[in-house]
Structures are given as C-alpha cells and as structure tokens.
C-alpha cells in the first residue's frame, strides 16, 4: 500500500497542479495522502518532516530568491534589460534575428536577471523582429527557451540560477563546478538548438508561411492571468504579478550602464568562489550557534548572494536617475521572491515526506540499481522528479535531499569528483522539466499568445532534445576523463 500511496500522491499533485491549484495547498495535502496509504502518523509528517524540510530549503536558498528577484526588477524598471536585448539584436541585424533573440535571452539570464522579467521584455521585441523578418511567430517560444532556459540555466559554469546553486551544499561544490564539461554542454545545446531553429525557419520560408496572425492580447496581459501565475511560481524565482508594480523608466539606457551589472554578477561570483572565500578563516562555522556547518556547505550560496548584492548596488548606482520610484521597485522585487520560494519549498517538503516513507526504499533501490553507473542513475532521478513536479529546482532538491548523501558515498568509493555529480544533476534537472505542464512553458506560451499545438514541438527540440544530447555527452566524457 505504501508504494501505491506514493503513486497516488504524485498523481494528485501533477493533475491538480496542472489544473491551476496552488502548490502551497497541494503539496502538504498530497504528502499526507501518501503517508496515510502507508499508515504513517499524519500530523507528525506534516509538522516534523514536511515543514522541517521546507524550512530548511528556505533557510539555505531564500537569499538567492530574494536578491535575484530584486536584481531582476531593478534591471527591468531601469530599462537595462530592454537596452541589453536591443543592443544585441541591433548589432546582429535582421538577417540573424533568431540568433539575436537567443543571445539576448542568454546574456540577461546568465547575468542574473530573473527568467520571467526576461520573458516580458524579450517576447515583445522578438515579435517585432520576427514580423519584420517574416519568420513564423510560432518559433518565438522555442528561441526564447533556448536562450533563457537551457545552457544558461544548467550548463554554463558560474550561472547564478537557483538550479546551479541547489547542489552546492549537498556536494560541497561552487557555481563553477566542472567548467570544461559545462562549456561543452552549453556549446552542444546552443549549436543543436540554433541548427533546429534555422532549419525550421528555412522550411517555413520555402512554404511561404510568413509571420502569421498577430495574437489578440498583448504580452503583458498574461501578468493578470492567475493560472499563469500559479504555474510560473513553481517553475522559477519571480512572481510575474509583481511586474505591474514599481515604475518602469522610459528613458534610454547607455549600453555600458546596462551591461555593467551583468558583468559584475559574473566577476564577483568568480572572485568569491575561487579567490576570496577559500582564503577566509571560517573555522567558527563549526560552532553550534552557526549550525555546526562548514565552508563547503555554504560557500556556493555565499558566492551567488554576494554577486547579486554587488550587482544590485551597481544597477542602482548606474541608473539612479532612471529609478525615480526606487522604494516601490525594491518592494516589488522583494515581494516577487516570496511565492516562488514558498512554492518550491512546499515541493521540497512533499519530497521529504515521500522519502521518509518505508515504501520509498523500493524507489531508492530501483534508482540506484539503474544500469550505467551512478552518473546515469543520478541523471535519471533528477530528470524524472523534475518532470513529475514540473519544476527543475523542486525536482532537483527532492532528488538530492533523498539521495545526495548516497551519491556522495558512491562517488568517494569510485573516485568520482563531486563537481561531476553537480554538473550532471543540474543538466539532468533542466531536461524533462520542460514538459507541457511546466510553469515556464505555460507562461511563455500565454505571453506569446500561442498554444502548445502551435509551438510546443519546437520547444521540445531546443529545450529537451538538446539537453539530453548534452547530458549524454557530459556523462560519457566525464566517465572517461573525469571532471574538468
């Protein structure tokens, strides 16, 4: 009955979440359903396991949610995201429209801008550019996904995405784990994705397809859609409802002022990870009042948090005159972090209850027994959980909460570097999370005014297929040559 309870709990979570129910309600309810099937005490599971795990996730990662959302809102309201995207697309020109949209999305998200902030800036720009170049609008979502939700989220070393931060306390790694393998994976994702999009563009031109009929509603209409908000908040770290708040500047932003905060994110992240933190004496962390932890467990979060904080100061300094309502902008950014953080924490709590059930031992044994070794089984575990929850961050945390220590033990026995585990886990979580019920996919299609029937196949090709190819390559190369 215990295994049946796990399946029923997961099934209810997926079905009701896809229909727009709040994960804040669904996660504890479905966790208790699974516990009830296994004959476990319900209140103890809720208050001691579910809430303890959810609180632990918030304690570890809320600084990144908070600072990331504030930074994204500042970049949006100052006009910096628009300036960066516009600069890249102008330089590349109409003949390279798809490449311009992909690189614009890649640059702003690798620089730390929240995904949904990027969506609402890049989609209107892409619509205008695709229309002028007579490229079908149905390809816009795939181009945006390739730039914002593939290699910059999971592959490139140093990316400040929450997905890249989650494995750090489990494996004692940094945001720059396995940089060589990450770059190889990123190049594969970008190259294969661009090949597919240009192939689709040429096929559409031969068929004289054209741009197509413009959507009836403007992109920002999706901000007011409660279904979109619920799905978006479980997928990424920004509540789109807060985009309406604050004050967006209409003044033009010099390119240097727009690019500098993005550069600061990468530079400070690198310095903190590889230069500053390793030289600090933080032996005091072993004391009980600091949680009896170590630098390896907190260095990654400290690095990303410091980078985002420095970037926030930079964007305010560079764009002071373009942020007339600074308090409202900061408030909106802070508020935008709360619902996504609580939603993902609830998914983590759900996973903790499932992992604590006696029947979960069968699931764990099956995962660890997958042919191909620990890297393959880790990739399968993160893929499946991200697919089931519709959240790369939620699925990744659930997998590592349940199996992270086990994989570290196996890695120590077999001489596998933790950096390799980190990169495989992150890329794996960003593969099957782009299924039809994923919040980023639902939200992006709503913003574009398109449907799954029109655009989802191309999203699969650039978001799932490219990531699977890159993941296979990383596992194969990492198994042969180790982490580098």
C-alpha positions in Angstrom: 0.0 0.0 0.0 2.9 2.3 0.7 4.1 2.3 -3.0 0.6 2.8 -4.1 0.3 5.8 -1.8 3.4 7.4 -3.4 1.9 7.0 -6.8 -1.5 8.4 -5.8 0.2 11.3 -4.0 2.3 12.1 -7.1 -0.6 11.7 -9.4 -2.8 14.1 -7.5 0.0 16.6 -7.3 0.6 16.6 -11.0 -3.1 16.5 -12.0 -4.3 19.3 -9.7 -1.3 21.5 -10.2 -1.8 21.3 -14.0 -5.3 22.4 -13.5 -4.1 25.6 -11.6 -4.4 24.6 -8.0 -1.9 26.2 -5.6 1.1 24.1 -4.8 1.1 25.7 -1.3 -2.1 23.6 -0.6 -1.5 20.7 -2.9 2.0 19.7 -1.6 1.1 19.1 2.0 -2.3 17.5 1.1 -0.7 15.1 -1.4 2.1 14.3 1.0 -0.4 13.4 3.7 -2.4 11.2 1.3 0.8 9.2 0.6 1.6 9.0 4.3 -2.0 7.8 5.0 -1.7 4.9 2.5 1.5 3.8 4.3 -0.2 4.0 7.7 2.1 6.8 9.0 1.2 9.5 11.5 -0.2 12.4 9.6 0.3 15.4 11.9 3.9 14.3 12.6 4.6 14.0 8.9 3.2 17.5 8.3 4.8 19.4 11.2 8.1 17.5 11.7 9.0 16.3 8.3 7.2 18.4 5.7 7.7 21.7 7.5 11.2 20.9 8.7 12.4 20.2 5.2 10.6 23.2 3.6 12.0 25.5 6.3 15.5 24.1 5.7 15.2 24.8 2.0 14.2 28.4 2.7 17.0 28.8 5.2 19.5 27.7 2.6 18.2 29.3 -0.6 15.9 32.2 0.2 18.7 34.8 0.0 19.2 33.8 -3.7 15.4 34.0 -4.4 15.2 37.4 -2.7 18.3 39.0 -4.2 17.7 37.5 -7.7 14.1 38.9 -7.8 15.2 42.3 -6.6 18.0 42.5 -9.1 15.7 41.4 -11.9 13.1 44.0 -11.0 15.8 46.8 -10.9 17.1 45.7 -14.3 13.6 45.8 -15.7 12.4 49.1 -14.2 15.7 50.9 -15.1 15.3 49.8 -18.7 18.6 47.9 -18.6 17.1 44.5 -19.8 15.5 46.3 -22.8 18.7 48.1 -23.6 20.8 44.9 -23.5 18.4 42.9 -25.7 18.0 45.8 -28.1 21.8 46.3 -28.4 22.4 42.7 -29.3 19.6 42.4 -31.8 20.6 45.7 -33.5 24.2 44.6 -33.8 23.3 41.2 -35.3 20.7 42.7 -37.7 17.6 41.4 -39.4 19.4 38.5 -41.2 20.3 37.0 -37.8 17.1 37.6 -36.0 16.8 34.2 -34.3 20.4 34.3 -33.2 19.9 37.8 -31.8 16.8 36.7 -29.7 18.6 33.7 -28.4 21.8 35.6 -27.4 19.8 38.4 -25.8 18.0 36.0 -23.6 21.2 34.1 -22.8 23.1 37.2 -21.8 20.5 38.7 -19.4 19.8 35.3 -17.7 23.4 34.4 -17.4 23.9 37.8 -15.9 21.3 37.0 -13.2 18.1 38.5 -14.5 15.0 36.5 -13.5 13.5 34.4 -16.2 10.1 36.0 -16.2 11.5 39.5 -16.3 13.4 38.4 -19.4 10.2 36.9 -20.9 8.2 40.0 -20.7 11.0 42.1 -22.2 12.3 39.8 -24.9 9.0 38.5 -26.3 7.6 41.9 -27.5 11.0 42.6 -29.0 11.1 39.2 -30.7 7.5 39.6 -32.1 8.6 42.9 -33.7 11.8 41.4 -35.1 10.2 38.1 -36.4 7.4 40.1 -38.0 9.9 42.3 -39.9 12.0 39.3 -41.0 8.8 37.3 -42.0 9.7 34.4 -39.6 6.8 32.5 -38.2 5.8 33.7 -34.7 5.3 30.1 -33.7 9.1 29.8 -33.4 9.4 32.7 -30.9 8.8 30.5 -27.8 11.5 28.0 -28.9 14.0 30.8 -29.5 13.3 32.3 -26.1 13.5 28.9 -24.3 16.8 28.1 -26.0 18.3 31.5 -24.8 16.9 31.6 -21.3 16.1 28.1 -20.1 18.8 25.7 -21.4 22.5 26.3 -21.4 22.5 29.4 -19.2 20.3 27.7 -16.6 22.1 24.4 -16.2 25.3 24.2 -18.3 27.5 27.3 -18.3 29.8 27.5 -15.3 29.1 30.3 -12.9 25.4 30.8 -13.8 23.6 32.3 -10.8 20.4 30.3 -11.5 18.8 28.6 -8.4 19.2 25.3 -10.2 23.0 25.7 -10.3 23.0 26.7 -6.6 21.0 23.8 -5.2 23.7 21.0 -5.5 26.4 23.1 -3.8 25.5 22.4 -0.2 25.0 18.7 -1.0 28.2 18.2 -2.8 30.4 20.9 -1.4 30.9 22.5 -4.8 30.9 26.0 -6.3 28.9 27.7 -9.1 31.8 26.9 -11.4 31.7 23.1 -10.9 33.1 21.2 -13.9 33.7 24.3 -16.0 35.1 22.4 -19.0 32.2 19.9 -19.1 29.7 22.8 -18.6 31.1 24.7 -21.6 31.0 21.6 -23.8 27.4 21.0 -22.8 26.5 24.7 -23.4 28.0 24.6 -26.8 26.1 21.5 -27.8 22.8 22.9 -26.6 23.3 26.2 -28.4 24.6 24.7 -31.6 22.0 22.0 -31.9 19.2 24.4 -30.9 20.2 27.0 -33.4 20.5 24.4 -36.1 17.0 23.3 -35.5 15.6 26.8 -35.4 17.3 27.8 -38.7 16.1 24.6 -40.3 12.6 25.4 -39.2 12.9 28.9 -40.5 14.1 27.8 -43.9 11.3 25.2 -44.2 8.8 28.0 -43.3 10.3 30.3 -46.0 10.0 27.6 -48.6 6.4 27.1 -47.7 5.8 30.9 -47.8 4.4 30.7 -44.2 5.2 34.2 -43.1 4.8 35.6 -39.6 1.2 34.6 -39.1 -1.7 36.4 -37.5 -0.8 38.6 -34.5 -2.1 37.5 -31.1 -5.2 39.3 -29.9 -3.8 40.1 -26.4 -0.5 42.0 -25.8 2.2 40.1 -23.9 1.7 41.9 -20.6 -1.9 40.7 -20.4 -0.5 37.4 -19.2 0.5 39.1 -15.9 -3.1 39.2 -14.8 -3.7 35.5 -15.5 -4.0 33.7 -12.2 -3.4 30.3 -13.8 -0.2 31.6 -15.4 0.9 33.0 -12.0 0.4 29.7 -10.2 2.3 27.7 -12.8 5.1 30.3 -13.1 5.7 30.5 -9.4 6.6 26.8 -9.1 8.9 26.9 -12.1 11.1 30.0 -11.5 12.1 32.5 -8.9 9.9 35.5 -9.8 6.2 36.2 -9.3 5.0 37.7 -12.5 2.2 39.6 -10.7 4.8 42.0 -9.4 5.8 43.2 -12.8 2.8 45.5 -12.7 4.3 47.3 -9.6 7.2 49.7 -9.4 7.9 52.2 -12.1 9.5 51.3 -15.4 11.7 54.0 -16.9 11.0 55.2 -20.5 14.5 56.9 -20.7 17.1 55.2 -22.9 20.0 53.5 -21.0 23.6 53.7 -22.2 25.0 50.3 -23.2 27.7 50.4 -20.5 25.2 51.2 -17.7 23.0 48.3 -18.9 25.8 45.7 -19.3 27.9 46.6 -16.2 25.6 45.0 -13.6 25.6 41.7 -15.6 29.4 41.8 -15.8 29.5 42.4 -12.0 27.4 39.3 -11.3 29.8 37.0 -13.2 33.0 38.7 -11.9 32.1 38.8 -8.2 30.7 35.3 -8.4 34.1 34.1 -9.8 36.1 36.0 -7.3 34.1 34.9 -4.3 34.1 31.2 -5.4 37.8 30.9 -6.4 39.7 33.6 -4.7 38.1 35.3 -1.6 36.2 32.6 0.2 38.9 29.9 0.0 41.3 32.3 1.8 39.0 33.2 4.6 39.3 31.6 8.1 35.8 30.4 8.7 36.5 27.8 11.3 33.9 29.4 13.5 31.2 27.9 11.3 31.8 24.6 13.2 30.4 26.1 16.4 26.8 25.1 17.3 25.5 28.7 17.1 26.4 28.7 13.4 24.8 25.4 12.8 27.9 23.3 13.0 28.5 23.6 9.3 31.5 24.1 7.0 32.6 26.5 4.3 32.0 23.8 1.6 28.3 23.7 2.6 27.7 27.5 2.4 30.4 28.8 0.0 28.2 28.5 -3.1 25.2 30.3 -1.7 27.5 33.0 -0.3 29.2 33.5 -3.7 26.0 33.8 -5.6 24.4 36.0 -2.9 27.4 38.3 -2.8 27.4 38.6 -6.6 23.7 39.5 -6.8 24.1 42.0 -3.9 27.0 43.7 -5.7 25.0 43.8 -8.9 22.1 45.4 -7.1 24.3 48.2 -5.9 25.8 48.6 -9.4 22.5 48.9 -11.2 21.2 51.4 -8.7 24.4 53.5 -9.0 24.5 53.3 -12.8 20.8 54.1 -13.2 19.9 56.3 -10.3 18.1 58.9 -12.4 16.1 56.2 -14.2 14.8 54.7 -10.9 12.5 57.5 -9.6 10.4 55.1 -7.5 13.3 53.1 -6.1 11.4 52.0 -2.9 8.4 50.7 -4.9 10.8 48.8 -7.3 12.7 47.2 -4.4 9.4 46.3 -2.6 8.0 44.7 -5.8 11.2 42.7 -6.3 11.2 41.5 -2.7 7.6 40.6 -2.9 8.2 38.7 -6.2 10.5 36.3 -4.5 8.1 35.1 -1.8 5.5 33.0 -3.7 8.1 31.2 -5.8 10.3 30.4 -2.8 7.4 29.1 -0.8 6.1 27.1 -3.7 9.4 25.3 -4.3 9.9 24.8 -0.6 6.5 23.1 -0.5 7.5 20.8 -3.2 10.7 20.0 -1.3 8.5 19.3 1.8 6.4 16.9 -0.2 9.5 15.1 -1.4 10.8 14.8 2.2 7.6 13.1 3.3 7.8 10.7 0.4 11.4 9.9 1.0 10.7 9.2 4.7 8.1 6.6 3.9 9.3 3.0 4.3 8.0 2.2 0.8 10.4 4.8 -0.7 13.2 2.2 -0.1 11.9 0.3 -3.1 12.1 3.5 -5.3 15.6 4.3 -4.0 16.8 0.8 -4.7 15.4 0.9 -8.2 17.1 4.3 -8.9 20.5 3.2 -7.6 20.2 -0.1 -9.5 19.8 1.6 -12.9 22.4 0.2 -15.4 25.2 2.5 -16.4 26.5 3.6 -13.0 25.9 6.4 -10.6 26.1 9.2 -13.1 23.3 7.7 -15.2 21.1 6.9 -12.2 21.6 10.4 -10.9 20.6 11.9 -14.3 17.5 9.6 -14.4 16.5 10.6 -10.9 16.7 14.3 -11.4 15.0 14.0 -14.8 12.1 12.1 -13.5 11.5 14.2 -10.5 11.8 17.5 -12.4 9.3 16.0 -15.0 6.8 14.9 -12.4 6.9 18.2 -10.4 7.2 20.4 -13.4 10.0 22.2 -11.6 13.7 21.8 -12.2 14.6 23.3 -8.8 11.9 21.4 -6.9 12.7 18.1 -8.6 16.5 18.6 -8.1 16.1 19.4 -4.4 13.8 16.4 -3.8 16.3 14.1 -5.5 19.3 15.4 -3.6 17.5 15.5 -0.3 16.7 11.8 -0.7 19.8 10.5 -2.4 22.5 13.2 -2.3 24.4 11.7 0.6 24.2 8.2 -1.0 25.7 9.5 -4.3 28.5 11.3 -2.4 29.4 7.9 -0.7 29.3 6.1 -4.0 31.4 8.9 -5.6 34.0 8.6 -2.9 34.2 4.8 -3.3 34.6 5.1 -7.1 36.8 8.2 -7.3 34.1 10.4 -9.0 34.7 14.1 -8.4 31.7 15.9 -6.7 31.9 18.6 -9.4 30.9 16.0 -12.0 27.9 15.0 -9.8 27.0 18.6 -9.6 27.0 19.3 -13.4 25.2 16.0 -14.2 22.5 16.7 -11.6 21.9 20.3 -12.8 21.8 19.4 -16.5 19.5 16.5 -15.7 17.0 18.6 -13.8 16.8 21.0 -16.8 15.9 18.4 -19.3 12.4 16.8 -18.8 11.2 19.7 -16.7 10.2 21.4 -20.0 7.1 19.2 -20.3 3.7 20.7 -21.3 2.7 21.3 -17.6 5.9 23.2 -16.8 5.2 26.7 -15.5 7.8 28.4 -17.7 6.3 26.7 -20.8 2.7 27.6 -19.9 3.7 31.2 -19.0 5.8 31.7 -22.1 3.0 30.5 -24.5 0.5 32.7 -22.7 2.8 35.7 -23.1 3.3 35.0 -26.8 -0.4 34.4 -27.3 0.3 30.9 -28.8 -0.8 27.4 -28.0 1.0 24.1 -27.3 -0.2 22.8 -30.7 1.5 25.7 -32.5 4.8 25.9 -30.7 5.5 23.0 -28.3 7.2 20.7 -30.8 9.9 23.2 -31.4 10.3 23.8 -27.7 10.8 20.1 -27.2 13.5 20.1 -29.9 15.5 23.0 -28.5 14.8 22.5 -24.8 14.6 18.7 -24.2 16.4 17.1 -27.1 19.4 19.4 -27.0 19.7 19.0 -23.2 19.5 15.2 -23.5 22.3 15.2 -26.1 24.4 17.4 -23.9 23.7 15.3 -20.8 24.8 12.1 -22.6 28.0 13.9 -23.8 28.8 15.1 -20.3 28.3 11.6 -18.8 30.3 10.0 -21.5 33.2 12.4 -21.3 33.1 12.7 -17.5 33.2 8.9 -17.2 36.2 8.7 -19.5 38.2 11.7 -18.4 36.8 12.8 -15.1 35.7 16.3 -14.1 37.5 19.3 -15.7 
